[in-house]
Amino acid sequence: MSDSPEGRGAQPGAYAVVHGDEPQIFLAEDEWVISRVLALQLVALTPSAEISSLSRLQAIREALLQEQWDVALAEWIEETGNFVDVFPYAPKVWTASELDEVRASMEIRIAPIFGEPS
């Protein structure tokens, strides 16, 4: 998990970043849905032949059947070594109207980079 979105203009929603050879991003309407998305679209789609031990496979299966999404994901992370960052809020989506040409030009001129060095 990450810092609180307060003060950052976060939108409703949640997302997860799966780190690996080819990173993946999953978006959902809230943190409850993102946990199910990860269970169904990440953990459950892993072929059973790719799980190193029968005991780990059974643990993942049992967690999925019990709808213990966090347990299933933790087992999957331990098995694959692919880390997953889950954020219980959506990132800020900037729009052209928020940063139009005039505003961007003005804000650039007063940005800290243009302050006097200490």
N, CA and C of each residue as an Amber inpcrd file, in Angstrom:
protein
   354
   0.8380000  -1.1810000   0.0000000   0.0000000   0.0000000   0.0000000
   0.8810000   1.2400000   0.0000000   0.2840000   2.3450000  -0.3520000
   1.0520000   3.5800000  -0.4670000   0.4780000   4.6440000   0.4470000
   1.0400000   5.8310000   0.3570000   0.5860000   6.9640000   1.1570000
  -0.8630000   7.2850000   0.8650000  -1.4860000   8.0010000   1.7540000
  -2.8640000   8.4470000   1.5920000  -2.9760000   9.4030000   0.4100000
  -4.0970000   9.3340000  -0.3140000  -4.2660000  10.2070000  -1.4660000
  -4.7210000  11.6060000  -1.0960000  -4.9410000  11.8820000   0.1900000
  -5.4600000  13.1830000   0.6010000  -4.5790000  14.3080000   0.0850000
  -5.2170000  15.3150000  -0.4390000  -4.4860000  16.4720000  -0.9170000
  -3.8990000  16.2940000  -2.3080000  -4.1630000  15.1650000  -2.9400000
  -3.6000000  14.9280000  -4.2630000  -4.6550000  14.9310000  -5.3650000
  -5.8870000  15.2100000  -5.0240000  -6.9320000  15.2190000  -6.0350000
  -7.2500000  13.8330000  -6.5560000  -7.1650000  12.8170000  -5.7020000
  -7.4220000  11.4470000  -6.1340000  -8.8890000  11.2720000  -6.5110000
  -9.1140000  10.4400000  -7.4670000 -10.4530000  10.1150000  -7.9240000
 -10.9060000   8.8390000  -7.2200000 -12.2210000   8.5680000  -7.1740000
 -12.6740000   7.2960000  -6.6130000 -12.1090000   6.1580000  -7.4620000
 -11.8260000   5.0500000  -6.8420000 -11.3130000   3.9000000  -7.5710000
 -10.1360000   3.2950000  -6.8520000  -9.5320000   2.2990000  -7.4850000
  -8.3560000   1.6200000  -6.9510000  -7.5720000   1.0610000  -8.1270000
  -6.2830000   0.8110000  -7.8850000  -5.4920000   0.1860000  -8.9380000
  -4.3680000  -0.6340000  -8.3480000  -3.8300000  -1.5200000  -9.1690000
  -2.7160000  -2.3680000  -8.7540000  -1.6940000  -2.4100000  -9.8720000
  -0.4340000  -2.4510000  -9.4760000   0.6690000  -2.5870000 -10.4180000
   1.3650000  -3.9020000 -10.0990000   1.4090000  -4.7800000 -11.0810000
   2.0740000  -6.0730000 -10.9330000   3.4420000  -5.9390000 -11.5750000
   4.4820000  -6.0710000 -10.7580000   5.8490000  -5.9560000 -11.2520000
   6.3140000  -7.3200000 -11.7460000   6.9380000  -7.3230000 -12.8820000
   7.4540000  -8.5550000 -13.4530000   8.1790000  -8.2340000 -14.7290000
   8.4630000  -9.2690000 -15.5190000   9.1320000  -9.0470000 -16.7970000
   8.3290000  -8.0780000 -17.6580000   7.0300000  -8.2270000 -17.6130000
   6.1240000  -7.3300000 -18.3300000   5.1030000  -6.7900000 -17.3260000
   5.3410000  -5.6020000 -16.7550000   4.4230000  -5.0700000 -15.7340000
   2.9890000  -4.9700000 -16.2460000   2.0540000  -5.1590000 -15.3270000
   0.6270000  -5.0570000 -15.6400000  -0.0150000  -4.0650000 -14.6850000
  -1.0370000  -3.3930000 -15.1700000  -1.8050000  -2.4700000 -14.3420000
  -3.2680000  -2.8840000 -14.4090000  -3.8940000  -2.9580000 -13.2420000
  -5.3090000  -3.2830000 -13.1460000  -6.0240000  -2.1140000 -12.4880000
  -7.1750000  -1.7300000 -13.0250000  -7.9910000  -0.6370000 -12.4930000
  -9.3390000  -1.1890000 -12.0500000  -9.8840000  -0.6290000 -10.9690000
 -11.1910000  -1.0670000 -10.4800000 -11.8970000   0.0950000  -9.7890000
 -13.1850000  -0.0910000  -9.5210000 -13.9480000   0.9910000  -8.9120000
 -13.6390000   1.2070000  -7.4400000 -13.1360000   0.1930000  -6.7310000
 -12.7500000   0.3740000  -5.3360000 -11.7990000  -0.7400000  -4.9120000
 -11.3220000  -0.6640000  -3.6700000 -10.3270000  -1.6270000  -3.1970000
 -10.8910000  -3.0380000  -3.0580000 -12.1940000  -3.1690000  -2.8460000
 -12.8020000  -4.5000000  -2.7390000 -12.8240000  -5.1710000  -4.1050000
 -13.1300000  -4.4000000  -5.1170000 -13.1700000  -4.9570000  -6.4740000
 -11.7610000  -5.2700000  -6.9610000 -10.7890000  -4.4320000  -6.6440000
  -9.4250000  -4.6950000  -7.1260000  -8.9020000  -6.0080000  -6.5530000
  -9.2690000  -6.3460000  -5.3290000  -8.8120000  -7.6150000  -4.7510000
  -9.3970000  -8.8040000  -5.5150000 -10.6750000  -8.7030000  -5.9070000
 -11.2910000  -9.7790000  -6.7090000 -10.7020000  -9.8420000  -8.1020000
 -10.4330000  -8.6650000  -8.6770000  -9.8160000  -8.6260000 -10.0110000
  -8.4770000  -9.3500000  -9.9910000  -7.6570000  -9.0520000  -8.9960000
  -6.3470000  -9.6970000  -8.9060000  -6.4750000 -11.2050000  -8.7080000
  -7.4510000 -11.6190000  -7.8990000  -7.6650000 -13.0490000  -7.6740000
  -8.0790000 -13.7530000  -8.9640000  -8.9940000 -13.1230000  -9.7070000
  -9.5280000 -13.7660000 -10.9190000  -8.6530000 -13.5910000 -12.1510000
  -8.0670000 -12.4140000 -12.3170000  -7.3300000 -12.1190000 -13.5460000
  -5.8240000 -12.3470000 -13.4370000  -5.3450000 -12.6350000 -12.2440000
  -3.9070000 -12.8260000 -12.0470000  -3.6470000 -14.2020000 -11.4220000
  -4.1220000 -14.3840000 -10.2080000  -3.8410000 -15.6200000  -9.4790000
  -4.5060000 -16.8210000 -10.1570000  -5.8040000 -16.7370000 -10.3940000
  -6.5440000 -17.8830000 -10.9350000  -6.1330000 -18.2480000 -12.3610000
  -5.5820000 -17.3120000 -13.1070000  -5.1680000 -17.6010000 -14.4880000
  -3.7670000 -18.2180000 -14.5710000  -3.1190000 -18.3960000 -13.4240000
  -1.8060000 -19.0390000 -13.4060000  -2.0040000 -20.5430000 -13.6010000
  -1.3770000 -21.1190000 -14.6110000  -1.5160000 -22.5730000 -14.8140000
  -1.0060000 -23.3470000 -13.5940000  -1.7480000 -24.3590000 -13.1860000
  -1.3620000 -25.1320000 -11.9990000   0.0150000 -25.7620000 -12.1550000
   0.4110000 -26.0880000 -13.3700000   1.7270000 -26.6950000 -13.6150000
   2.8670000 -25.7390000 -13.2770000   2.5820000 -24.4250000 -13.1980000
   3.6140000 -23.4450000 -12.8760000   3.8210000 -23.2540000 -11.3720000
   3.0050000 -23.9020000 -10.5530000   3.1450000 -23.8060000  -9.0990000
   4.1120000 -24.9050000  -8.6540000   5.1070000 -24.5220000  -7.8700000
   6.2310000 -25.4100000  -7.5610000   5.9030000 -26.5950000  -6.6640000
   4.9070000 -26.4810000  -5.8110000   4.5980000 -27.5990000  -4.9110000
   3.0950000 -27.8080000  -4.8000000   2.7300000 -29.0400000  -4.5290000
   1.3230000 -29.3780000  -4.3710000   0.7260000 -28.6660000  -3.1620000
   1.5050000 -28.5110000  -2.0920000   0.9730000 -27.8450000  -0.8970000
   0.6880000 -26.3630000  -1.1710000   1.5560000 -25.7020000  -1.9260000
   1.3160000 -24.2980000  -2.2720000   0.1060000 -24.1920000  -3.1970000
   0.0040000 -25.0880000  -4.1660000  -1.1380000 -25.1010000  -5.0800000
  -2.4350000 -25.2680000  -4.3010000  -2.4480000 -26.1920000  -3.3440000
  -3.6490000 -26.4060000  -2.5370000  -3.9760000 -25.1840000  -1.6900000
  -2.9550000 -24.5240000  -1.1670000  -3.1700000 -23.3190000  -0.3560000
  -3.7970000 -22.2070000  -1.2000000  -3.2920000 -22.0330000  -2.4170000
  -3.8420000 -21.0030000  -3.3150000  -5.2770000 -21.3470000  -3.6790000
  -5.5100000 -22.5990000  -4.0440000  -6.8690000 -23.0220000  -4.4220000
  -7.8500000 -22.8060000  -3.2700000  -7.4440000 -23.2200000  -2.0710000
  -8.3170000 -23.0800000  -0.9070000  -8.6250000 -21.6130000  -0.6220000
  -7.6190000 -20.7590000  -0.6970000  -7.8350000 -19.3280000  -0.4650000
  -8.8040000 -18.7570000  -1.5020000  -8.6560000 -19.1700000  -2.7550000
  -9.5700000 -18.6940000  -3.7990000 -11.0000000 -19.1710000  -3.5380000
 -11.1560000 -20.4450000  -3.1870000 -12.4940000 -20.9850000  -2.9330000
 -13.1420000 -20.3450000  -1.7080000 -12.3220000 -19.9580000  -0.7320000
 -12.8290000 -19.3040000   0.4830000 -12.9710000 -17.7900000   0.3100000
 -12.6640000 -17.3180000  -0.8950000 -12.7080000 -15.8890000  -1.2170000
 -11.7980000 -15.0700000  -0.3070000 -10.6870000 -15.6540000   0.0650000
  -9.6570000 -14.9600000   0.8370000  -8.6510000 -14.4340000  -0.1790000
  -9.0530000 -13.3660000  -0.8580000  -8.2850000 -12.8390000  -1.9760000
  -6.8800000 -12.4320000  -1.5680000  -6.7450000 -11.8100000  -0.3910000
  -5.4300000 -11.3590000   0.0590000  -4.4890000 -12.5300000   0.3310000
  -5.0230000 -13.6090000   0.8750000  -4.2040000 -14.7970000   1.1400000
  -3.7620000 -15.4290000  -0.1730000  -4.6910000 -15.5460000  -1.1160000
  -4.3580000 -16.1210000  -2.4260000  -3.2880000 -15.2870000  -3.1170000
  -3.4320000 -13.9700000  -3.0530000  -2.4530000 -13.0860000  -3.6890000
  -1.0940000 -13.1930000  -3.0030000  -1.0870000 -13.2520000  -1.6900000
   0.1780000 -13.3740000  -0.9540000   0.8960000 -14.6710000  -1.3180000
   0.1620000 -15.7550000  -1.4180000   0.7520000 -17.0430000  -1.8250000
   1.2970000 -16.9470000  -3.2430000   0.5420000 -16.2970000  -4.1210000
   0.9630000 -16.1430000  -5.5170000   2.2460000 -15.3170000  -5.6030000
   2.3180000 -14.2450000  -4.8360000   3.5120000 -13.3960000  -4.8230000
   4.7160000 -14.2060000  -4.3380000   4.5150000 -14.9460000  -3.2650000
   5.5920000 -15.7800000  -2.7270000   6.0600000 -16.8090000  -3.7590000
   5.1130000 -17.3640000  -4.4740000   5.4370000 -18.3880000  -5.4880000
   6.1490000 -17.8010000  -6.7040000   5.6420000 -16.7000000  -7.2160000
   6.1650000 -16.1620000  -8.4780000   7.3090000 -15.1720000  -8.2910000
   7.3830000 -14.5620000  -7.1220000   8.3890000 -13.5250000  -6.9130000
   8.0190000 -12.2010000  -7.5570000   6.8270000 -12.1100000  -8.1450000
   6.3420000 -10.8640000  -8.7470000   5.6110000 -10.0610000  -7.6720000
   6.1160000  -8.8740000  -7.3900000   5.4940000  -8.0320000  -6.3830000
   4.2880000  -7.3080000  -6.9710000   3.3240000  -7.0250000  -6.0980000
   2.1120000  -6.3190000  -6.4950000   1.9150000  -5.1560000  -5.5340000
   1.8210000  -3.9550000  -6.0840000   1.4770000  -2.7790000  -5.2930000
   0.0080000  -2.4850000  -5.5280000  -0.7560000  -2.4000000  -4.4410000
  -2.1920000  -2.1180000  -4.5300000  -2.4370000  -0.7570000  -3.9020000
  -3.1550000   0.0840000  -4.6200000  -3.4640000   1.4300000  -4.1560000
  -4.9880000   1.5550000  -4.0430000  -5.5110000   1.8790000  -2.8540000
  -6.9590000   1.9300000  -2.6470000  -7.6030000   3.2290000  -3.1290000
  -7.0090000   3.8560000  -4.1020000  -7.5550000   5.0680000  -4.6950000
  -7.0640000   5.1320000  -6.1300000  -7.7240000   5.9200000  -6.9390000
  -7.3160000   6.0710000  -8.3370000  -6.3210000   7.2210000  -8.4530000
  -5.4080000   7.1130000  -9.3910000  -4.4570000   8.2150000  -9.5800000
  -5.1480000   9.4440000 -10.1610000  -4.5570000  10.5750000  -9.9570000
  -5.0580000  11.8320000 -10.5310000  -4.9070000  11.7750000 -12.0420000
  -5.9650000  12.0870000 -12.7400000  -5.9310000  12.1660000 -14.1980000
  -5.9800000  13.6400000 -14.5740000  -4.8830000  14.1310000 -15.1260000
  -4.7940000  15.5420000 -15.5080000  -5.5130000  15.7510000 -16.8310000
  -6.1560000  16.9100000 -16.9540000  -6.8570000  17.2430000 -18.1900000
  -6.2220000  18.4780000 -18.8200000  -6.4630000  18.6360000 -20.0970000
  -5.9340000  19.7980000 -20.8190000  -6.4930000  21.0940000 -20.2480000
  -7.7380000  21.0710000 -19.7870000  -8.3240000  22.2970000 -19.2460000
  -7.6740000  22.6980000 -17.9210000  -7.1590000  21.7370000 -17.1590000
  -6.4780000  22.0590000 -15.9080000  -5.0960000  22.6590000 -16.1530000
  -4.4830000  22.2860000 -17.2510000  -3.1340000  22.7680000 -17.5670000
  -3.0840000  23.3200000 -18.9880000  -3.9350000  24.2790000 -19.2370000
  -3.9150000  24.8810000 -20.5760000  -2.5930000  25.6180000 -20.7900000
  -2.3590000  26.0550000 -22.0100000  -1.0890000  26.6800000 -22.3840000
  -0.7420000  27.8900000 -21.5290000  -1.7100000  28.7420000 -21.2680000
  -1.4680000  29.9640000 -20.4980000  -1.1040000  29.6120000 -19.0570000
  -1.8860000  28.7340000 -18.4510000  -1.6180000  28.3620000 -17.0550000
  -0.2680000  27.6510000 -16.9300000   0.0080000  26.7280000 -17.8270000
   1.2830000  26.0050000 -17.7790000   2.4510000  26.9720000 -17.9120000
   2.3480000  27.9080000 -18.8260000   3.4110000  28.8810000 -19.0310000
   3.6360000  29.7220000 -17.7720000   2.5580000  30.1200000 -17.1090000
   2.6480000  30.9240000 -15.9020000   3.2270000  30.1010000 -14.7410000
   2.7420000  28.8730000 -14.5660000   3.2080000  28.0400000 -13.4550000
   4.6740000  27.6550000 -13.6050000   5.1140000  27.4530000 -14.8260000
   6.5250000  27.1230000 -15.0580000   7.4160000  28.2430000 -14.5200000
   7.0310000  29.4790000 -14.7640000   7.8530000  30.6250000 -14.3790000
   7.9780000  30.8020000 -12.8680000   7.0100000  30.2960000 -12.0960000
   7.0770000  30.4350000 -10.6400000   7.4350000  29.1030000  -9.9530000
   7.8170000  28.1220000 -10.7240000   8.1850000  26.8130000 -10.1750000
   9.4930000  26.9050000  -9.3850000   9.6740000  26.0480000  -8.3950000
  10.8960000  26.0500000  -7.5700000  12.2000000  25.9670000  -8.3750000
  12.1790000  25.3450000  -9.5270000  13.3930000  25.2280000 -10.3310000
  13.9570000  26.5870000 -10.7220000  13.0880000  27.6000000 -10.7640000
  13.5130000  28.9490000 -11.1340000  13.8310000  29.8230000  -9.9160000
  13.7670000  29.2410000  -8.7150000  14.1310000  29.9860000  -7.5160000
  15.6420000  30.1650000  -7.4140000  16.0430000  31.0580000  -6.5370000
  17.4730000  31.3060000  -6.3360000  18.0940000  30.1290000  -5.5960000
  19.2740000  29.7000000  -6.0320000  19.9650000  28.6090000  -5.3210000
  20.3420000  29.0560000  -3.9070000  20.3700000  28.1310000  -3.0090000
  20.7300000  28.4470000  -1.6120000  22.2210000  28.5370000  -1.4310000
